[in-house]
């Protein structure tokens, strides 16, 4: 008689434990974000600036994006500008699938000088791996020319 009571209690507790584990497991998988893919599609020069275009080529929205543009070089290495954008009040912090986002170095300052430069661009998101692209360019006064 006592063994049947203990067996019923044990089986009842087992069922409750399995239900709790099942509930916890589904709630953990529901909060995971679907990974997506970013691509740096263009690096362009211009009058005193460099702009970078990032495209979301994945199937889900890229969240909490951080874009970095670094321009270094020129004669005597006098050009050293880095722009980091991680969703300030003026721009969106996410990219929908097949959409693009463009940032430029103008907020970090105008590029002025003479000589060869190296432009390094990177982009990453909470649910996307970091992508990098490095291109060469040349500065002629305020004009930035990408030489690829």
N, C-alpha and C positions, 0 to 999 in steps of 0.2 A: 504494500500500500504506500509506504513512504517512498519507494523507488519510483512509482508511477507519478507521485506528486512532483518529485524532483525532476523527472523526465519532462513533464508538462511545463514546469517553470523554465527549464533549460531550452526547450524548443520554442517557447514563447519569447524568451529573451533573444534567441538566435534570430527569429523573424524580425523583431524590432531592430536589432543591430544591423541586419541586412538592409532594411528599409532606410535607416539613417545613412548607411554607407552609400546607398543608391542616390539618395537626395543630395548628399554632399558632392558626390562625383558629378552629377548633372549640373549642379550650380557652378562648379569649378570650370567645366568645359564651356558653359554658356558665357563666361566672362572673358574667355580668350579671344584675342583679336585675330582676324584672318590676315596673314601676311600679304603684302603687295610688293610691287617692283617699281623703283624709280629709275629714270634714265635722264642724263644730261644731254639734251638734244642740240643745243646751240650755245656757243660762246661767241659773242660779237663785240667788236670795238665800237668806238664812236668818238664824239667830241668830248674829251675829258672823262670818259667812263668806259667801263666794261660791263656788259650785261650777260646773264646766264639764264637759260630757259631749261626748266626741269619738267619732265612729263611723267605722269603716272601711267605705266603700261601694264599695271596689274588689274585685278578684278575687283578690288575693294578700295575704299577711300583711304588715302595716306593721311595719318593723323600726327599732329605735333611735329611738323616739319622744321628742320633746321638746315638753312642753306648758308654756305660760306664761300666767299670769293676773296682770293688773295692775289695781289698784283705786286711783283717785286722785280727790281732790276734798274735799268737805265744806267747812264754814266755815273760812276762812283756809287752805284747802288742807292741813289737818292729817292727812288720810287719804292715805297713800302706802304701799301694800303691794304687793309683787311676789313671786309664787311661781313658781319654775321647777322642773319635774320632768322629769328625763331618765333615769328608771329606777333609782331608789334601791333599796336592799335590800328595801323594804316593798311594792314594786309591780312589775308586769310591764313590760317594755320593748318589748312588741310587742302588736299587736291583730290578731286573726284576721279574715277577711272577715265582714261583717255583725255584728261584735261591737263593744261600746262600752267606753270607759275613762272614769272620772270622777275628777277631781282637785278639791280645794278649797283655799282660802287659809289654812286653820286652822294648817298647819305654819309659815306665815310670820308668824302672829300674828292675834289677834282684831281684827275691825273694830269700832271704836267711834267715835261722833261724831254730827254732825248736818249735814245738808245734801245737796245733789246730788253724785253721783259719776259717773265714767265708768269702765266696766269694759271692758278690752281683753283678749281671749283669742286665743291663737294655738296652732297645733299643726303639727308637721312631722315627717317621718320620713326615714330614709335613702333610701327608695324612694318617697316621696310629697312633693308640693309643699307649701309652707307655705300654711295657710289662716288667715284672721283674721276676727274678729267683734268689733264694738264695740256695747255697749248702754249705756243710761243707767239710773241707779238713784237711790235716795234712802236715806240712813242716818238712822235715828231711834233714837239710843242704840246698842244692840247689834243692832237689827233692820235687815237690809238688804233693801230692796224693789226689785225690778226694774220699771222703768216703761216700758221698750221705747219 
